[in-house]
């Protein structure tokens, strides 16, 4: 589903495809913040974030969320 949404947009509109994709998989907090900032302009930010959460992705910024933020969101989801 995410793949189809991404392919429906020009690559220049998807920041992780238009920029250095390695930035989204850096372990450095500063790089993760930079990547997350780029995600704000992405037309598929919500489905990307949802995919990262569903996959419980241990690496990478997905939809503006770092691995740590996804873990925190997962804990919050289980409490409600």
C-alpha positions as CSV (number, residue, x, y, z in Angstrom):
1,X,0.0,0.0,0.0
2,X,2.7,2.5,0.9
3,X,4.7,1.5,-2.2
4,X,1.6,2.3,-4.4
5,X,1.2,5.7,-2.7
6,X,4.8,6.6,-3.2
7,X,4.8,5.5,-6.8
8,X,1.7,7.8,-7.4
9,X,3.8,10.9,-6.7
10,X,6.8,12.3,-8.6
11,X,10.1,11.1,-6.9
12,X,11.0,14.8,-6.3
13,X,8.0,15.1,-3.9
14,X,9.1,12.2,-1.7
15,X,12.0,13.6,0.3
16,X,13.7,10.3,1.2
17,X,13.9,9.5,-2.6
18,X,14.9,13.0,-3.6
19,X,17.6,13.4,-0.9
20,X,20.4,11.2,0.3
21,X,18.3,8.2,1.5
22,X,21.1,7.3,4.0
23,X,20.1,10.3,6.1
24,X,16.8,8.4,7.0
25,X,18.8,5.5,8.4
26,X,21.5,7.3,10.3
27,X,21.9,6.4,14.0
28,X,22.8,10.0,14.8
29,X,20.1,12.0,16.6
30,X,20.8,15.1,14.6
31,X,20.5,13.3,11.3
32,X,17.2,11.7,12.5
33,X,15.9,15.2,13.3
34,X,16.9,16.5,9.9
35,X,15.3,13.6,8.1
36,X,12.1,14.0,10.2
37,X,12.0,17.7,9.3
38,X,12.1,16.7,5.6
39,X,9.2,14.3,6.2
40,X,6.9,17.3,7.1
41,X,6.7,18.2,3.4
42,X,6.1,14.6,2.2
43,X,2.6,13.8,0.7
44,X,2.7,10.2,2.2
45,X,3.9,11.1,5.7
46,X,1.0,9.5,7.5
47,X,0.9,6.2,5.7
48,X,4.7,6.0,6.0
49,X,4.5,6.6,9.8
50,X,1.7,4.0,10.1
51,X,3.9,1.5,8.2
52,X,6.9,2.1,10.4
53,X,4.7,1.5,13.4
54,X,3.1,-1.6,12.0
55,X,6.4,-3.1,11.1
56,X,7.9,-2.1,14.4
57,X,10.8,-0.8,12.4
58,X,13.9,-0.9,14.5
59,X,15.8,1.4,12.1
60,X,15.2,4.5,10.1
61,X,12.9,7.5,10.2
62,X,9.5,6.6,9.0
63,X,6.9,9.3,8.5
64,X,8.9,11.7,10.7
65,X,9.3,9.3,13.6
66,X,12.7,7.9,14.9
67,X,12.9,4.4,16.2
68,X,12.8,5.8,19.8
69,X,9.6,7.7,19.0
70,X,8.0,4.6,17.5
71,X,8.8,2.6,20.6
72,X,7.3,5.4,22.7
73,X,4.2,5.5,20.5
74,X,3.8,1.7,20.8
75,X,3.9,1.9,24.6
76,X,1.3,4.7,24.5
77,X,-0.9,2.7,22.2
78,X,-0.8,-0.3,24.5
79,X,-1.9,1.8,27.5
80,X,-5.1,3.0,25.9
